[in-house]
Amino acid sequence: MMDKPIVAARQPFKVDVQAGKAYYWCACGRSKNQPFCDGSHKGTGLTPMAYKADADKTVWLCGCKQTKSAPLCDGTHKTLQA
């Protein structure tokens, strides 16, 4: 059975990424190393998402774990109930 992701933050995480480097975005919301995976998803049925940067740049990674454009923020956090 797959657990639902929990909201880790009600705003995105600003991250400077490097071209060609792989990052593992926490999809479950349980990581203590947000927005990145620390293995806390084990047993949830959820897995981290690999993100490979195509350039050196700043990206906004989803903190609410509800985005439709994972792992990037799409603004869904603005619609969540408190």
N, C-alpha and C positions, 0 to 999 in steps of 0.2 A: 504494500500500500504506500502511496506517495503522500507525504505531508505537504501542506501548503507552505509557501515561503512566508516568513515573518518580516514585518517592516523593520529594517535595521535603522533607517533614518528617514526623515520626512523632507529631505533635500538631497540633491546629488553630491557626489564626491568629485572635486576637481583634481585631476591627475595629469601630470606631465609624463607622456609616454615617449619611448625611443623607437625609431624605425626598426622593424625587423624583430623586435623583442616580443615575446609572448607573455601575456598577463592572464591570470585566472580569476575571473570575477565570481564572487560569492553569489550564488543564485538562491540560497536557502535563507539568508538573513541571520544565520546563527554565528558566523565567524566573529571572532574578537579582533580580527585584523581587517576590518571593513575598509574598502570595498572588495578586498581580496580574500580568497579561500584560505582557511587554516585547517581544513579537514573536518570541521564541525558538522558537516552534512551527513556523515556516515550514519546509515540506518534510517535516513529520511526518505530515500527514493529520489532525492534531488542531487544534481551534480553541478559542479562549477562550469562556467562557460569560458572557453579559451578566447582571448582577443589578441590578435596580432596587429601591432601598430604598423600602418603603412607609411608613416612619416613621423619625424619628431614634432610633437604638437601637444596641446592641452586638450583633454577630453573630459566630459562630465559623465561619470559612471553612475548608474541608477543606485540609489540608496533604499528606495521603498520596495524594490524587487517586484514591482507590478508593471514595469515598462513593457510596451509592445515592441520595442526596438533594442532588446537586450544585446549587449550590456549597457548600451548608451541610454541616458535619460531622455524621455519623451515628454516630460511634464506631468505624467500621471500623478505624481505625489501631490500636486495642487488640488486634485479631486478627491483625495482620501478623507474619510471621516475621522475626526479626532478620537 
